[in-house]
Amino acid sequence: MIEITDIHKRYGSVEAVRGVSFAVGPGEIVGLLGPNGAGKTTILKILTGFHYPDAGSARIAGKDVTEQPREVKSRLGYLPENAPLYGELTVAEYLHFLAAARGVPRNQLAARCSKAAAACGVTEVLHRQISKLSKGFRQRTGLAQAMLHDPDILVLDEPTSGLDPNQIVEMRRLIRSLGKKKTVILSSHILQEVEAVCDRVLILHQGRIAAAGTAEQIAAEVAGAGRWRVTLIVADPPGVAVEALFASVPGCTAVEAVRREQQGGRSRVSAELSLVGTGEQDSGEIIFDWACGQGHKLVEVAPVQRRLEELFTRLTGEAQ
């Protein structure tokens, strides 16, 4: 549905996007994650035809955004960070006006507006003036206008910006629901949002893609190997340093987060291990066989799930 190939975009001396390429398939929810200034909004504006790339190409449903902008826009629903609302209108008036502006046939206007309002949860406020709505309902109204022409693809720029915690939960639930029928690409600098909503994430840093995939795939890429938390009970003293003890696990390339607790005449030791593949045998089985062979009591062996926050920090250097 979406194909971005080696796009570049410069604003004066600032190169906002530097050779970005990716694709989004039908029914996917993909998040663009990155700090402010990473290039997220620029990419979305290129997709929606607000900006043209200086180099490279962007295609929506096989249509080039530069060469066939009208066809592209007819397939898209766009919610910018600040929804384009007319505060003096009621929600119903606003949706009716935009549906007509988008060429929805007159005999379908009422049905399309009702369907979009119901999908976005604004039916109860259809006859209220937009300027008197809460921020959450204004965002929902903005999303409803993006759906009036029943687009295949939704492009959402910071969709939960300015919402309170309850409104954020509701908006995320709504996006997940929409993603069952439509392709969704959204930008955010909120890590929890991407984890909660997206099937796949692209982490942007200084106009480039620093990593792409699921959180688990990115974790494996960043670590360069599988990560396992292993806890043992061993004789005290173990005869060798704890780091050296774990380093003898087949395929172990790094030992980190070492802990040791005294338990009478024995020690409980744990560490995070980085393991590379050692053939067809599962890493957990390798650790189990190693512990038994060494005569250690194995208390825990579990893969380490890196949170997206940690991966984001390592990739973008945003740690304080």
Buried (B, 14 or more C-beta within 10 A) or exposed (E): BBBBBEBBBBEEEEBBBBBBEBEBEEEBBBBBBBBEBBBBBBBBBBBBBEBEBBEBBBBBBEBBBBEBBEBBBBBBBBBBBEBEBEEEBBBBBBBBBBBBEBEBEEEEBBEBBBBBBEBBBBBEBBEBBBEEBEEBBBBBBBBBBBBBBEBBBBBBBBBBBEBEEEBBEBBBEBBBEBBEEBBBBBBBBBBBBBBBBBBBBBBBBBBBBBBBBEBEEBBBBBBEBBBBBBBBBBEBEBEEEBEEBBBEBBBBBBBEEBEEEEEEEBBBBBBBBBBEEEEEEEBBEBBBEBBEEBEBEBEEBEBBEBEBEBBBBBBBEEEE
